[in-house]
């Protein structure tokens, strides 16, 4: 009888263990257990970055393509209105030297060397056209004004001894350009006058410079006559404007072509 009683607890223990193993886990224990992780990651960080850069590059390509097409049309239009395929020549025996945007005109008269130097950068004055309206309040369509290059230019006169150079800084007054004045009126004016040594590669700012704003008119007229006697007169100034305008337009077309090639390149 005693062995039989000892075997009862052992049997009950095995039965309880079997029931625990067969019973489902409690809801609380299921919540506390970590959720299983999926084995596949279809849209990971690497995929998102690749998609982002693809969209950015696609937008860049569309923008560059439109830019190139615009530049192509602009170049065609500029070539249509280009007056001079080659630079016009100056009368009076001037020899032309061009280095990029800088041009130099050289002439020798009675043993003197006259050099005129100008740069076409920032040589087109800004245009301020007011908006005009008709009686009905509609805007009047006007033809675009022709762009004219009126650069400042420097006249350098060197005598036979060649030790000093008389330097005259000239410019086109804005109120004189494009207006028909009397025959005696000058279309350019002298702004500053100075002496510079021909031995120096660069002119010194320490040399005295005469500003013509407060200059006696008699002295100013003699300076203008001095230039006219050496071929720098109204005719020269008109031809210089034509030359500078042609050079500026030529350089502008070249810039557009270079810009097109730069945008188009990979």
C-alpha positions as CSV (number, residue, x, y, z in Angstrom):
1,X,0.0,0.0,0.0
2,X,2.9,2.4,0.8
3,X,4.6,2.1,-2.6
4,X,1.3,2.9,-4.3
5,X,0.8,6.1,-2.3
6,X,4.4,7.3,-3.1
7,X,3.7,6.9,-6.8
8,X,0.6,9.2,-6.7
9,X,2.5,12.6,-6.3
10,X,4.9,11.6,-9.1
11,X,2.0,10.9,-11.5
12,X,0.2,14.1,-10.6
13,X,3.5,16.0,-11.3
14,X,3.8,14.5,-14.7
15,X,0.2,15.3,-15.5
16,X,0.5,19.0,-14.5
17,X,3.6,19.4,-16.5
18,X,1.8,18.0,-19.6
19,X,-1.1,20.4,-19.1
20,X,1.3,23.4,-18.8
21,X,3.0,22.4,-22.0
22,X,-0.3,21.9,-23.9
23,X,-1.9,25.1,-22.6
24,X,-1.5,28.4,-24.7
25,X,0.5,31.3,-23.4
26,X,-1.3,34.0,-21.5
27,X,-2.1,37.3,-23.4
28,X,0.3,39.2,-21.2
29,X,3.2,36.9,-22.0
30,X,2.4,37.2,-25.7
31,X,2.6,41.0,-25.5
32,X,5.9,41.0,-23.6
33,X,7.5,38.7,-26.2
34,X,9.4,40.6,-29.0
35,X,7.7,40.5,-32.4
36,X,9.4,38.4,-35.1
37,X,11.5,40.5,-37.6
38,X,10.9,40.1,-41.3
39,X,13.8,38.7,-43.2
40,X,13.4,40.9,-46.2
41,X,14.0,44.8,-46.4
42,X,12.6,45.9,-49.8
43,X,13.0,49.7,-49.2
44,X,16.1,50.1,-47.0
45,X,18.2,53.2,-46.5
46,X,20.4,52.4,-49.5
47,X,17.4,52.2,-51.8
48,X,15.9,55.5,-50.6
49,X,19.2,57.3,-51.1
50,X,19.6,55.9,-54.6
51,X,16.0,57.0,-55.5
52,X,16.6,60.5,-54.2
53,X,19.8,61.0,-56.1
54,X,18.2,59.6,-59.3
55,X,15.4,62.2,-59.0
56,X,17.9,65.1,-58.4
57,X,20.0,64.1,-61.4
58,X,16.9,63.8,-63.6
59,X,15.8,67.3,-62.7
60,X,19.3,68.6,-63.4
61,X,19.3,67.0,-66.8
62,X,16.0,68.5,-67.7
63,X,17.1,72.0,-66.6
64,X,20.4,71.8,-68.4
65,X,18.6,70.6,-71.6
66,X,16.2,73.5,-71.5
67,X,19.2,75.9,-70.9
68,X,21.1,74.5,-73.9
69,X,18.1,74.9,-76.1
70,X,17.6,78.5,-75.0
71,X,21.3,79.3,-75.6
72,X,21.2,77.7,-79.1
73,X,18.2,79.9,-80.0
74,X,19.9,83.0,-78.5
75,X,23.1,82.4,-80.5
76,X,21.2,82.1,-83.7
77,X,19.4,85.4,-83.1
78,X,22.5,87.2,-82.2
79,X,24.3,86.0,-85.3
80,X,21.3,87.2,-87.4
81,X,21.6,90.8,-86.1
82,X,25.4,90.8,-86.1
83,X,26.4,93.7,-88.4
84,X,30.1,92.9,-88.7
85,X,31.4,89.4,-89.2
86,X,34.9,90.8,-89.0
87,X,36.1,93.9,-87.1
88,X,35.8,97.2,-89.0
89,X,38.9,99.1,-89.8
90,X,39.8,102.5,-88.6
91,X,40.6,105.3,-91.0
92,X,43.8,107.3,-90.6
93,X,46.3,104.6,-90.7
94,X,45.6,103.1,-87.2
95,X,46.9,99.6,-86.6
96,X,44.7,97.4,-84.5
97,X,45.8,94.9,-81.8
98,X,43.2,92.9,-80.0
99,X,43.9,90.8,-76.8
100,X,40.6,89.4,-75.6
101,X,38.4,92.3,-74.5
102,X,41.2,94.8,-74.7
103,X,42.0,96.6,-78.0
104,X,44.9,98.9,-78.8
105,X,45.2,101.3,-81.7
106,X,48.7,102.6,-82.7
107,X,49.6,105.3,-85.1
108,X,52.9,107.2,-85.8
109,X,52.8,110.9,-86.9
110,X,55.9,113.1,-87.4
111,X,58.0,110.9,-85.2
112,X,55.4,110.7,-82.4
113,X,53.8,107.5,-81.3
114,X,50.1,107.7,-80.5
115,X,48.5,104.8,-78.7
116,X,44.8,104.5,-77.9
117,X,43.7,101.7,-75.5
118,X,40.2,100.7,-74.5
119,X,38.4,97.7,-73.0
120,X,34.9,96.6,-73.9
121,X,34.0,95.2,-70.5
122,X,31.2,97.2,-68.9
123,X,31.2,99.5,-72.0
124,X,27.4,99.3,-72.7
125,X,25.6,102.0,-70.7
126,X,22.4,100.9,-69.0
127,X,19.1,101.7,-70.6
128,X,16.2,103.0,-68.5
129,X,13.1,102.9,-70.7
130,X,10.0,104.0,-68.9
131,X,6.7,102.2,-69.5
132,X,4.5,104.1,-71.8
133,X,0.8,103.4,-72.1
134,X,-1.8,104.3,-74.6
135,X,-5.0,106.3,-73.9
136,X,-6.7,103.0,-73.2
137,X,-4.1,102.0,-70.6
138,X,-2.4,99.4,-72.8
139,X,1.3,99.2,-73.0
140,X,2.9,100.4,-76.2
141,X,5.2,97.9,-77.8
142,X,8.4,99.6,-78.8
143,X,11.3,98.2,-80.7
144,X,14.3,97.3,-78.5
145,X,17.0,99.9,-78.7
146,X,20.3,99.0,-80.4
147,X,23.1,98.4,-77.9
148,X,26.1,100.6,-78.4
149,X,29.5,100.2,-76.8
150,X,31.0,103.4,-75.6
151,X,34.1,102.5,-73.7
152,X,36.5,104.8,-71.8
153,X,39.7,105.1,-73.7
154,X,43.2,106.3,-72.9
155,X,45.4,108.3,-75.4
156,X,49.1,108.0,-74.9
157,X,51.4,110.4,-76.8
158,X,55.2,109.7,-76.8
159,X,57.7,112.1,-78.3
160,X,60.9,111.3,-80.1
161,X,63.0,111.2,-77.0
162,X,60.6,108.6,-75.5
163,X,61.3,109.5,-71.9
164,X,57.8,110.7,-70.9
165,X,54.3,109.9,-72.1
166,X,51.4,112.4,-72.0
167,X,48.4,110.4,-71.0
168,X,44.8,111.6,-71.5
169,X,42.0,109.6,-70.0
170,X,38.9,110.2,-72.2
171,X,35.2,109.1,-72.1
172,X,31.9,109.4,-73.8
173,X,29.4,111.6,-71.8
174,X,26.1,109.8,-71.5
175,X,24.1,112.9,-72.6
176,X,26.2,113.2,-75.7
177,X,26.0,109.7,-77.1
178,X,23.4,109.1,-79.7
179,X,22.3,112.8,-79.9
180,X,22.7,115.1,-82.9
181,X,24.5,118.2,-81.8
182,X,26.2,121.1,-83.6
183,X,29.2,120.3,-85.8
184,X,31.5,122.0,-83.3
185,X,30.4,119.9,-80.4
186,X,32.7,117.1,-79.2
187,X,31.1,113.6,-78.7
188,X,33.9,112.7,-76.2
189,X,35.6,114.6,-73.5
190,X,38.9,114.5,-71.6
191,X,38.5,113.5,-68.0
192,X,42.1,113.4,-66.6
193,X,45.6,114.3,-67.9
194,X,49.0,113.1,-66.5
195,X,52.6,112.4,-67.3
196,X,53.9,108.9,-67.0
197,X,57.4,107.5,-67.4
198,X,57.9,105.2,-70.4
199,X,60.5,103.2,-68.5
200,X,57.9,101.9,-66.0
201,X,55.7,98.9,-66.9
202,X,52.9,100.3,-64.8
203,X,51.8,103.8,-64.3
204,X,52.2,105.3,-60.9
205,X,49.4,106.9,-58.9
206,X,51.9,109.2,-57.2
207,X,52.3,111.2,-60.4
208,X,50.2,114.4,-60.5
209,X,46.9,114.0,-62.3
210,X,45.0,116.9,-63.7
211,X,41.2,116.6,-63.4
212,X,39.4,118.6,-66.1
213,X,36.3,119.3,-64.0
214,X,37.7,122.5,-62.6
215,X,40.0,123.2,-65.6
216,X,40.1,126.5,-67.4
217,X,38.2,126.2,-70.7
218,X,40.9,127.8,-72.8
219,X,43.4,125.1,-71.6
220,X,40.9,122.4,-72.1
221,X,40.2,123.5,-75.7
222,X,44.0,123.4,-76.4
223,X,44.1,119.9,-75.1
224,X,41.3,118.9,-77.4
225,X,43.0,120.5,-80.4
226,X,46.2,118.7,-79.4
227,X,44.3,115.4,-79.8
228,X,42.6,116.4,-83.0
229,X,45.9,117.3,-84.6
230,X,47.0,113.7,-83.9
231,X,43.9,112.1,-85.4
232,X,41.8,111.7,-82.2
233,X,38.7,113.8,-83.2
234,X,35.0,113.3,-83.6
235,X,35.5,111.1,-86.7
236,X,37.9,108.9,-84.7
237,X,35.5,108.7,-81.8
238,X,32.6,107.6,-84.0
239,X,34.7,104.9,-85.6
240,X,35.9,103.8,-82.2
241,X,32.3,103.3,-81.1
242,X,31.6,101.2,-84.2
243,X,34.7,99.1,-83.6
244,X,34.0,98.7,-79.9
245,X,30.4,97.7,-80.5
246,X,31.5,95.1,-83.1
247,X,34.1,93.7,-80.8
248,X,31.7,93.6,-77.8
249,X,29.1,91.8,-79.9
250,X,31.7,89.3,-81.1
251,X,32.9,88.5,-77.6
252,X,29.3,88.2,-76.4
253,X,28.5,85.5,-79.0
254,X,31.7,83.7,-78.1
255,X,30.7,83.8,-74.5
256,X,27.3,82.3,-75.3
257,X,28.9,79.5,-77.3
258,X,31.3,78.8,-74.4
259,X,28.5,78.8,-71.9
260,X,26.5,76.4,-74.1
261,X,29.5,74.0,-74.3
262,X,30.0,74.2,-70.6
263,X,26.4,73.4,-69.7
264,X,26.2,70.6,-72.3
265,X,29.4,68.9,-71.1
266,X,29.2,66.0,-68.7
